[in-house]
Amino acid sequence: MAAPGGRYRLDSGSPGIAVVDTRTGDRRVLTSAPYPGRAYWGPAGTLAFTDRRDRLTRLVIFDPANGARHLVASHLCGDGLVDPWSPDGSSLAIPVSPAGGGCNGHGGSEVAVADVGRGGIRRIAKLGTRPVTWNRDGSRILLADNVLGALRLVDPRNGQGRAVLPSVSSSIDGTWSRGRRFYAAFTD
């Protein structure tokens, strides 16, 4: 998977996560931790990826142009990092463990918004929710609410929103139409 502009790509042929500079061939290993999570390129060419350290799943941002990396959040739930970037690249929608608990055996995750520049998270949805995707202008996040059994469209600033698909299962996948105006959801 290549970054916007195509200069950098993920190296899928090794354990962990590595980035290759396609101009120079230089390869930088970002994590070789067991069970590394997913990695996603942001609109500005930075990479959000998860790694494990001290029994915690952490969200790290890496800028391949200058080699800088910084921790944005810890206590992520599993590999729930899916399409996390806001369209402007300033925030990520992430699944985190409930405050004071873990993800497994505690009802699952809560949805939080991570600030890429400053770090830290703001929880916007209760236990039993997980992010699905952002809308095209970043004003709403589509999330799966396993407690209500619904897809909800919420404001990333405060979590206020409404059900847009009232009956879904815990497993959902889908895709946006061109221009991100419509979202087609596939459930089991």
Solvent accessible surface area in square Angstrom, and as a share of the most:
residue,aa,sasa,rsa
1,M,125,0.56
2,A,60,0.47
3,A,7,0.05
4,P,73,0.46
5,G,88,0.85
6,G,35,0.34
7,R,77,0.28
8,Y,30,0.12
9,R,100,0.36
10,L,27,0.14
11,D,26,0.13
12,S,110,0.71
13,G,75,0.72
14,S,29,0.19
15,P,119,0.75
16,G,18,0.17
17,I,13,0.07
18,A,1,0.01
19,V,6,0.04
20,V,14,0.08
21,D,16,0.08
22,T,70,0.41
23,R,177,0.65
24,T,84,0.49
25,G,50,0.48
26,D,96,0.50
27,R,111,0.40
28,R,113,0.41
29,V,71,0.41
30,L,8,0.04
31,T,10,0.06
32,S,84,0.54
33,A,18,0.14
34,P,97,0.61
35,Y,183,0.70
36,P,45,0.28
37,G,20,0.19
38,R,99,0.36
39,A,11,0.08
40,Y,49,0.19
41,W,29,0.10
42,G,2,0.02
43,P,65,0.41
44,A,95,0.73
45,G,13,0.12
46,T,27,0.16
47,L,0,0.00
48,A,0,0.00
49,F,0,0.00
50,T,2,0.01
51,D,4,0.02
52,R,87,0.32
53,R,134,0.49
54,D,126,0.65
55,R,213,0.78
56,L,60,0.30
57,T,13,0.07
58,R,40,0.14
59,L,0,0.00
60,V,6,0.03
61,I,5,0.03
62,F,3,0.01
63,D,40,0.21
64,P,19,0.12
65,A,82,0.64
66,N,109,0.56
67,G,23,0.22
68,A,53,0.41
69,R,108,0.39
70,H,76,0.34
71,L,89,0.44
72,V,5,0.03
73,A,9,0.07
74,S,33,0.21
75,H,82,0.37
76,L,8,0.04
77,C,15,0.09
78,G,53,0.51
79,D,80,0.42
80,G,25,0.24
81,L,1,0.01
82,V,60,0.34
83,D,53,0.27
84,P,1,0.01
85,W,22,0.08
86,S,5,0.03
87,P,53,0.33
88,D,110,0.57
89,G,13,0.13
90,S,57,0.37
91,S,21,0.13
92,L,0,0.00
93,A,2,0.01
94,I,0,0.00
95,P,3,0.02
96,V,0,0.00
97,S,5,0.03
98,P,19,0.12
99,A,83,0.65
100,G,95,0.92
101,G,28,0.27
102,G,29,0.28
103,C,29,0.17
104,N,139,0.71
105,G,83,0.80
106,H,97,0.43
107,G,56,0.54
108,G,28,0.27
109,S,14,0.09
110,E,25,0.11
111,V,0,0.00
112,A,0,0.00
113,V,5,0.03
114,A,0,0.00
115,D,36,0.19
116,V,20,0.11
117,G,68,0.66
118,R,207,0.75
119,G,20,0.19
120,G,42,0.40
121,I,62,0.31
122,R,109,0.40
123,R,99,0.36
124,I,16,0.08
125,A,13,0.10
126,K,99,0.42
127,L,64,0.32
128,G,6,0.06
129,T,1,0.00
130,R,65,0.24
131,P,4,0.03
132,V,13,0.07
133,T,4,0.02
134,W,6,0.02
135,N,27,0.14
136,R,128,0.47
137,D,104,0.54
138,G,18,0.17
139,S,46,0.30
140,R,86,0.31
141,I,0,0.00
142,L,7,0.03
143,L,0,0.00
144,A,0,0.00
145,D,1,0.00
146,N,71,0.36
147,V,101,0.58
148,L,107,0.53
149,G,21,0.20
150,A,4,0.03
151,L,4,0.02
152,R,33,0.12
153,L,39,0.19
154,V,0,0.00
155,D,10,0.05
156,P,13,0.08
157,R,172,0.63
158,N,84,0.43
159,G,6,0.06
160,Q,125,0.55
161,G,46,0.44
162,R,154,0.56
163,A,51,0.40
164,V,58,0.34
165,L,69,0.34
166,P,99,0.62
167,S,92,0.59
168,V,20,0.12
169,S,38,0.25
170,S,74,0.48
171,S,57,0.36
172,I,23,0.12
173,D,100,0.52
174,G,22,0.21
175,T,78,0.45
176,W,46,0.16
177,S,44,0.29
178,R,236,0.86
179,G,46,0.45
180,R,72,0.26
181,R,157,0.57
182,F,125,0.52
183,Y,53,0.20
184,A,50,0.39
185,A,34,0.26
186,F,121,0.50
187,T,63,0.37
188,D,130,0.68
